[in-house]
Amino acid sequence: MSVRTNTLGNMTSTPKPLDFNDSVAKGLRLYDTATHDIAPFESIRPGEVGIYVCGATVQSSPHVGHIRAAVAFDVVRRWLLRLGYKVTFVRNVTDIDDKILDKARAAGQRWWERAYIYEREFTEAYETLGVLPPTYEPRATGHIQDMVDLIQRIIDNGHGYVVLDADGKPTGNVYFDVASWPRYGELTHQESGTKPAADEAAAVADRMGPSVDETGPDKYNPVDAADASPDKHDPRDFALWKAPKDTDPEDARWKTPFGVGRPGWHIECSAMSHRYLGDDFDIHGGGLDLRFPHHENETAQSRAAGWGFAHHWMHSAWVTQKGEKMSKSLGNGLSVPSVLAEHSAWVVRYALASVQYRSMLEWGEQTLNEAQAAYDRVSNFIERAGAAIGEQPSRDEIQSVGAGDLPADFVTAMNDDINVAGGVGAIFSAVRAGNTLLSKLEDAADSKVARAEVRGVLVSVRAMLDTLGLDPLASEWASGGDGGDGKEHEVLDTLISEQLQARAEARKAKDYARADAIRDALAAAGVVIEDSPAGSTWSLK
């Protein structure tokens, strides 16, 4: 099995629903950012899970830091699917905000043109790295009326106010009245938004990202001009609706009862999550840097509107380089295309997915080299095992393996707050066991029992990898883990197989000089041959 470099991906299809396994699902325990505890997960509706994950603000090209969150929650979703849950997965697109408007103007673009260009780049990155398409992927601009209706609810409930001009007319600025909502700060464990959280996870987040008790410019999340307005009743109040800037184009403004303007950032996700998941839903996810102010403000305004909102909060940690959060503003962001120009998509996904979602991921050559070694190890076993038993189990069979039929150590790890590192350990334990069985099979080539054992391990290894979105024989990796077109691999396999057949005939005829010449020629071309009683297999160096 080869690993080549390619930046183009195939559409990843969502696995078919499995039967819900209540006994295994009951063992799932997840960390909740709001409680700072790992506790049993229980969905609102038995056998169903609704998830909302904050997606991209499509202002510019995706970098590895963005995609880490997408891959992390893709793994969460895949495990829920393997448990048999019916998962409704919503990931939004923020296609209007100050950064998009400002960058489009500077580049001489229409704002919606820029947003769509980079939305497509994000979509390609998701597909290339095997991220399942969301059930719904709403754009903010498609839900303006939902936002207006939500803002009106908040005002009617006494938790928002419209700023009026000297003539008593609406200016287009509307703010959430934090003082009117005593529960403000409940997500991030801050008393009315004035005291920092005391637990370690929150302390790390506050040091590396924005915090309510920090003042002045923030290098990670510059203060929105609307949120710094002197028209606010309280410095903590945040914008629900914003009057346009003089530089905003006419098609980036909407007429409302509050005046002409455009939505505040936080109101967008509250409106879209409610549209697709209702008053209450199971899990709200996103990157750790969204914990405050975005998610704190989301939950405040949604609950102030009279909704139940998210029952469980999950946040993925950052990708770091030399201890610094990967960020465009710091100049250390690595674009997805540039990374994929040097490494296969499988390797990049493994590097992003093989660390638990709550763990910081240090990005560098060592991480990628370890991922490449992992690919070589698992692909070698899968190919050898397939050759030994004379087949590869179909993708349908691999995807039909439920959580209850996976190795116990893998299930235990994944049910322990999606402990991917433990799950990866279980995969390589199975690979070691499989390699031992293959060695035994060499001494009992005709043993049906031995072949069945190898096949069982092969199915388990591929199903565990598939749970992480990493089965090398899935369509997105079929050409060798690069997410590209598989035709090159098929042609190469045909040509090399002919050479292997010729070598086998030469060895049978005891023409060892010719057999060695074929092997040496293949080696010079970068093809490694492995011989066993079950036959010869090849891989690229």
C-alpha positions in Angstrom: 0.0 0.0 0.0 1.5 3.3 -1.0 1.4 6.8 0.5 1.5 9.6 -2.0 0.9 13.3 -1.9 -2.3 14.7 -3.1 -4.6 17.6 -2.0 -7.8 16.5 -3.6 -10.4 14.5 -1.8 -13.5 12.5 -2.4 -16.8 13.1 -0.7 -16.9 11.1 2.5 -20.3 9.4 3.0 -22.0 9.1 6.3 -22.0 5.5 7.6 -25.3 3.6 7.5 -27.2 3.6 10.8 -26.4 0.7 13.2 -28.7 -0.9 15.8 -28.5 1.1 19.0 -26.5 -0.8 21.6 -27.9 0.5 24.9 -25.6 -1.7 27.1 -22.5 -0.3 25.6 -23.8 3.3 25.2 -24.6 3.4 28.9 -20.8 3.2 29.5 -20.1 6.4 27.7 -18.8 9.2 29.9 -18.0 12.7 28.7 -16.4 15.7 30.2 -18.7 18.7 30.4 -17.1 22.1 30.2 -19.9 23.6 32.2 -19.6 21.2 35.2 -15.9 20.4 34.9 -16.8 16.8 35.5 -16.7 13.5 33.5 -20.1 12.0 33.9 -22.3 9.4 32.2 -23.8 10.7 29.0 -27.6 10.4 28.6 -29.2 11.8 25.5 -32.5 13.7 25.7 -34.2 11.2 23.4 -33.2 7.6 23.7 -31.1 6.5 20.8 -30.8 10.0 19.3 -28.2 12.7 19.7 -28.4 16.3 18.5 -25.0 18.1 18.1 -24.2 21.7 17.2 -20.6 22.6 16.5 -19.5 26.1 15.7 -18.0 26.0 12.2 -15.7 28.4 10.3 -15.8 32.1 9.8 -15.0 32.0 6.1 -12.7 35.0 5.9 -9.6 33.2 4.6 -8.0 29.8 3.9 -8.3 27.1 6.6 -5.3 26.2 8.7 -4.5 23.1 10.7 -5.9 24.8 13.9 -9.3 25.1 12.3 -9.4 21.6 11.0 -8.3 20.0 14.3 -11.7 21.0 15.8 -13.6 19.6 12.8 -11.6 16.3 13.0 -12.0 16.0 16.8 -15.8 16.3 16.6 -15.9 14.0 13.6 -14.4 11.3 15.8 -16.9 12.1 18.6 -19.7 11.8 16.0 -18.3 8.5 14.6 -18.2 6.9 18.0 -21.8 7.9 18.7 -22.7 6.4 15.3 -20.8 3.2 16.2 -22.8 3.0 19.4 -25.9 3.0 17.3 -27.1 6.6 18.0 -29.0 8.4 15.3 -26.9 11.6 15.2 -28.2 15.0 13.9 -25.0 17.0 13.3 -25.2 20.7 12.6 -22.1 22.7 11.7 -22.7 26.3 10.7 -20.9 28.7 8.4 -20.4 32.3 9.5 -20.5 34.1 6.2 -20.8 37.6 7.4 -18.8 39.5 10.0 -16.4 42.4 10.3 -13.3 40.5 9.2 -15.0 39.2 6.1 -16.3 42.7 5.2 -13.0 44.4 5.9 -10.8 41.8 4.0 -13.2 41.7 1.0 -13.0 45.5 0.7 -9.2 45.5 0.9 -9.1 42.8 -1.8 -11.6 44.5 -4.0 -14.1 41.6 -3.6 -17.8 41.5 -2.9 -18.1 40.2 0.7 -20.3 37.3 -0.3 -17.9 36.4 -3.1 -15.0 36.2 -0.6 -17.1 34.2 1.9 -18.1 31.6 -0.8 -14.6 31.2 -2.1 -13.3 30.3 1.4 -16.4 28.3 2.3 -15.4 26.0 -0.6 -11.8 25.8 0.6 -13.1 24.7 4.0 -15.4 22.2 2.4 -12.5 20.8 0.3 -10.3 20.5 3.4 -13.0 18.7 5.4 -13.6 16.2 2.5 -9.9 15.7 1.9 -9.4 14.8 5.5 -12.3 12.4 5.7 -14.7 14.6 7.8 -18.2 13.4 7.5 -20.6 15.9 5.9 -22.9 17.5 8.5 -26.6 16.7 8.6 -27.2 20.4 8.1 -24.7 23.2 7.3 -26.6 26.5 7.6 -25.1 29.8 6.6 -25.7 32.8 8.9 -27.0 35.0 6.1 -29.8 32.4 5.4 -31.2 32.8 8.9 -31.5 36.6 9.4 -35.3 36.4 10.2 -34.6 33.7 12.8 -32.1 36.1 14.4 -34.5 39.0 14.3 -37.3 36.9 15.9 -34.9 35.7 18.6 -33.7 39.2 19.4 -37.3 40.3 19.8 -37.9 37.5 22.3 -35.0 38.6 24.3 -36.2 42.2 24.4 -39.7 41.1 25.2 -38.4 39.1 28.1 -36.6 42.1 29.5 -33.0 41.0 28.7 -32.1 43.2 25.8 -32.3 46.9 24.8 -32.4 48.9 21.7 -30.1 52.0 21.5 -32.1 55.1 20.3 -30.8 58.3 18.7 -31.5 61.8 19.9 -34.9 61.7 18.1 -35.9 58.5 19.9 -35.5 56.4 16.7 -33.7 53.0 16.7 -30.1 53.2 15.7 -29.7 49.6 14.7 -27.7 48.8 17.8 -29.2 46.2 20.2 -27.4 44.8 23.3 -27.9 42.0 25.7 -28.4 43.3 29.2 -26.0 41.1 31.2 -27.1 42.6 34.6 -30.6 41.4 33.9 -29.4 37.8 33.7 -28.0 36.6 37.0 -26.9 33.3 35.5 -24.4 35.0 33.2 -21.1 33.2 33.7 -22.5 29.8 34.4 -20.6 28.1 31.5 -17.2 29.5 32.3 -17.7 29.5 36.1 -17.4 33.2 36.6 -19.5 35.1 39.1 -21.6 37.5 36.9 -18.7 37.6 34.6 -16.3 39.3 37.1 -14.3 36.4 38.6 -12.0 34.1 36.7 -12.6 30.3 36.9 -10.6 28.4 39.4 -10.2 25.0 37.7 -7.1 24.1 35.8 -8.7 23.7 32.3 -10.4 27.1 32.6 -7.2 28.7 33.8 -5.3 27.4 30.8 -8.0 28.7 28.5 -7.9 32.1 30.2 -4.1 32.4 29.9 -4.1 31.4 26.2 -7.3 33.0 25.1 -9.8 35.7 25.9 -11.1 36.1 29.4 -13.9 38.3 30.8 -11.6 39.9 33.4 -9.0 40.8 30.8 -9.1 44.3 29.4 -7.5 46.0 26.5 -6.4 44.5 23.1 -6.4 40.7 22.9 -4.0 39.2 20.5 -6.2 36.2 19.8 -9.6 37.8 19.6 -9.6 41.6 19.0 -12.5 43.3 20.6 -15.5 43.9 18.3 -16.0 47.6 17.9 -19.7 47.2 18.7 -18.9 45.5 22.0 -16.7 48.5 23.0 -19.5 51.0 22.3 -20.2 53.8 24.8 -23.9 53.2 24.2 -23.8 50.1 26.3 -25.4 50.2 29.8 -22.7 47.9 31.2 -19.2 47.1 29.8 -20.2 43.4 29.9 -23.2 43.8 27.6 -22.7 42.4 24.1 -24.1 43.1 20.7 -27.2 41.3 19.4 -27.6 43.5 16.4 -25.2 46.1 15.0 -25.7 49.3 13.1 -23.6 49.3 9.9 -20.3 50.9 9.6 -19.9 53.6 6.9 -17.7 51.2 4.9 -20.3 48.4 4.9 -21.8 47.8 1.5 -25.6 48.2 1.0 -26.2 44.4 0.5 -24.6 43.7 4.0 -27.5 45.5 5.8 -30.9 44.4 6.7 -34.0 46.4 7.8 -35.4 45.4 11.2 -37.7 46.9 13.9 -34.4 47.8 15.6 -33.1 49.8 12.7 -30.9 48.9 9.7 -27.9 46.7 10.5 -26.5 43.2 10.6 -26.3 40.4 13.2 -23.9 40.2 16.1 -21.7 37.2 16.1 -23.2 35.4 19.0 -26.8 35.6 18.0 -26.1 33.7 14.8 -25.4 30.4 16.4 -28.2 30.6 18.9 -30.7 31.2 16.0 -29.3 28.4 13.8 -29.0 25.8 16.6 -32.6 26.4 17.5 -33.8 26.2 13.9 -32.3 22.7 13.4 -32.2 21.2 16.9 -35.1 22.9 18.8 -35.3 24.4 22.3 -33.1 21.7 23.8 -30.3 19.6 22.3 -27.7 17.3 23.6 -24.2 18.6 22.8 -22.7 22.0 21.9 -19.1 21.8 20.7 -16.4 24.0 19.4 -12.8 25.1 19.9 -11.6 26.0 23.4 -11.1 29.6 22.4 -14.9 29.9 21.8 -15.6 29.1 25.5 -15.6 32.8 26.3 -17.1 35.1 25.1 -18.9 33.3 22.3 -20.4 30.3 24.0 -21.0 32.1 27.3 -23.0 34.7 25.4 -24.8 32.1 23.3 -26.1 30.2 26.3 -27.1 33.4 28.1 -29.1 34.8 25.2 -30.8 31.5 24.3 -31.9 30.8 27.9 -33.0 34.4 28.3 -35.2 33.8 25.3 -36.9 31.0 27.2 -35.1 28.0 25.6 -33.3 25.1 27.3 -30.4 25.2 24.9 -27.4 22.7 25.1 -27.4 20.1 27.9 -23.7 19.3 27.5 -20.7 21.4 26.4 -17.6 19.9 24.7 -14.5 21.9 23.7 -11.6 20.8 21.7 -8.1 22.0 22.6 -5.8 23.9 20.3 -3.0 23.0 18.0 0.1 24.6 19.2 3.6 25.3 17.9 6.3 25.7 20.5 3.6 26.2 23.1 1.8 29.0 21.2 -1.7 28.7 20.0 -1.8 28.3 16.2 -3.3 31.5 14.9 -3.2 33.6 11.8 -2.8 36.7 13.9 0.4 35.3 15.3 1.8 34.3 11.9 2.2 30.6 12.7 -0.8 29.2 11.0 -0.2 26.3 8.6 -2.6 26.2 5.7 -4.1 22.9 4.9 -3.0 22.9 1.3 0.6 23.6 2.3 0.6 20.7 4.8 -1.0 18.3 2.3 1.7 19.2 -0.2 4.2 17.5 2.0 2.2 14.8 3.7 -0.7 12.4 2.7 -4.2 13.3 3.9 -4.3 10.0 6.0 -1.2 11.0 7.8 -2.5 14.5 8.5 -5.8 13.2 9.7 -4.0 10.7 12.0 -1.9 13.4 13.4 -5.0 15.4 14.2 -7.2 12.6 15.3 -4.9 10.4 17.4 -4.9 12.8 20.4 -7.9 13.1 22.7 -10.0 16.1 21.8 -9.3 17.9 25.1 -5.5 17.6 24.8 -3.3 20.3 23.3 -1.7 19.0 20.1 1.8 20.2 19.5 2.3 20.3 15.7 5.7 19.6 14.1 7.7 17.1 12.0 7.8 14.6 14.9 4.0 14.4 15.1 3.8 13.9 11.3 6.6 11.4 11.3 4.9 9.3 14.0 1.7 9.5 11.9 3.6 8.2 8.8 5.0 5.4 10.9 1.5 4.5 12.1 0.3 4.3 8.5 3.1 2.1 7.4 2.5 -0.2 10.3 -1.3 -0.6 10.0 -1.3 -0.7 6.2 1.4 -3.4 6.2 -0.6 -5.6 8.5 -3.9 -5.0 6.6 -2.2 -5.9 3.3 -0.4 -9.0 4.6 -3.5 -10.2 6.4 -5.6 -9.7 3.2 -3.1 -11.6 1.2 -2.9 -14.4 3.7 -6.7 -15.0 3.8 -7.1 -14.3 0.1 -9.5 -11.4 0.4 -10.2 -8.0 2.1 -13.5 -7.7 4.0 -15.9 -5.3 2.3 -16.4 -1.8 3.5 -20.1 -2.7 4.2 -18.9 -5.4 6.6 -16.4 -3.0 8.3 -19.0 -0.3 8.8 -21.6 -2.8 10.1 -19.4 -3.8 13.1 -21.2 -2.3 16.1 -19.4 -1.1 19.3 -20.4 -4.3 21.1 -18.3 -6.3 18.7 -15.2 -4.2 18.9 -12.3 -5.2 21.3 -13.1 -4.4 24.9 -10.0 -2.3 25.5 -10.9 -0.1 22.5 -14.6 0.3 23.7 -13.4 1.1 27.2 -11.0 3.8 25.9 -13.6 5.4 23.6 -16.3 5.4 26.2 -13.8 7.2 28.6 -14.4 10.7 27.2 -13.4 9.6 23.7 -9.9 8.6 24.9 -8.4 8.3 21.4 -4.9 7.7 22.6 -6.2 4.6 24.5 -8.1 3.6 21.4 -5.0 3.9 19.2 -3.2 1.7 21.8 -5.9 -0.9 21.4 -5.5 -0.8 17.6 -1.8 -1.5 17.8 -2.2 -4.2 20.4 -4.5 -5.9 17.9 -2.0 -5.4 15.1 0.7 -7.1 17.2 -1.6 -10.0 17.9 -2.5 -10.2 14.2 1.2 -10.3 13.2 1.7 -13.1 15.6 -1.2 -15.0 14.0 0.3 -14.4 10.6 3.6 -15.9 11.7 1.7 -19.0 12.9 -0.2 -19.1 9.7 3.0 -19.5 7.8 3.4 -22.9 9.6 -0.2 -23.9 9.0 -1.1 -22.4 5.6 -4.1 -24.6 5.1 -5.6 -24.2 8.5 -9.1 -22.8 8.3 -9.1 -22.0 12.0 -5.9 -19.9 11.7 -7.3 -18.1 8.7 -10.5 -17.3 10.5 -8.5 -15.9 13.4 -6.5 -13.7 11.1 -9.7 -12.5 9.4 -11.3 -11.7 12.8 -8.3 -9.5 13.8 -8.3 -7.9 10.4 -12.0 -6.9 10.6 -11.4 -5.6 14.2 -8.4 -3.5 13.2 -10.1 -2.0 10.2 -13.4 -1.3 12.2 -11.5 0.4 15.0 -9.6 2.5 12.5 -12.8 3.3 10.7 -14.3 4.6 14.0 -11.5 7.2 13.9 -12.1 7.8 10.1 -8.9 6.0 9.3 -9.7 2.7 7.6 -7.0 2.8 4.8 -9.4 0.9 2.5 -12.2 3.5 2.8 -12.9 5.3 -0.5 -11.2 8.5 0.7 -7.9 6.7 1.3 -8.2 3.9 -1.3 -5.3 5.2 -3.3 -2.9 4.9 -0.4 -4.1 7.2 2.3 -3.9 10.4 0.2 -7.6 11.0 -0.4 -7.0 11.2 -4.2 -7.9 9.2 -7.3 -7.3 5.5 -6.9 -6.7 4.8 -10.6 -2.9 5.4 -10.3 -2.7 2.8 -7.5 -4.7 0.3 -9.4 -2.5 0.6 -12.5 0.6 0.4 -10.4 -0.7 -2.7 -8.6 -1.4 -4.4 -11.9 2.1 -3.7 -13.3 3.9 -4.7 -10.1 1.7 -7.8 -9.7 2.8 -9.0 -13.2 6.4 -8.6 -12.1 5.7 -10.5 -8.9 4.1 -13.3 -10.9 7.1 -13.5 -13.2 9.4 -13.6 -10.1 7.3 -16.4 -8.6 7.5 -18.4 -11.8 11.3 -17.9 -11.9 11.7 -19.0 -8.3 9.5 -22.1 -9.0 11.8 -22.9 -12.0 14.8 -22.3 -9.7 16.0 -19.5 -11.9 17.1 -17.5 -8.9 19.2 -15.1 -11.0 16.1 -13.9 -12.8 14.1 -13.8 -9.6 16.7 -11.6 -7.9 17.0 -9.4 -11.0 13.2 -8.7 -10.8 13.4 -8.0 -7.1 16.4 -5.6 -7.5 14.7 -3.8 -10.4 11.6 -3.2 -8.2 13.7 -2.1 -5.3 15.5 0.4 -7.4 12.1 1.8 -8.4 11.2 2.2 -4.7 9.1 -0.9 -4.4 9.6 -3.1 -1.3 8.7 -6.8 -1.6 7.7 -9.0 1.4 7.6 -12.8 0.9 5.5 -15.2 2.9 4.1 -18.7 2.3 0.8 -17.0 1.5 2.5 -15.0 -1.3 4.3 -11.8 -1.9 3.1 -8.3 -1.2 4.5 -4.9 -2.1 4.6 -1.4 -0.8 6.4 1.8 -1.7 9.4 3.1 0.3 
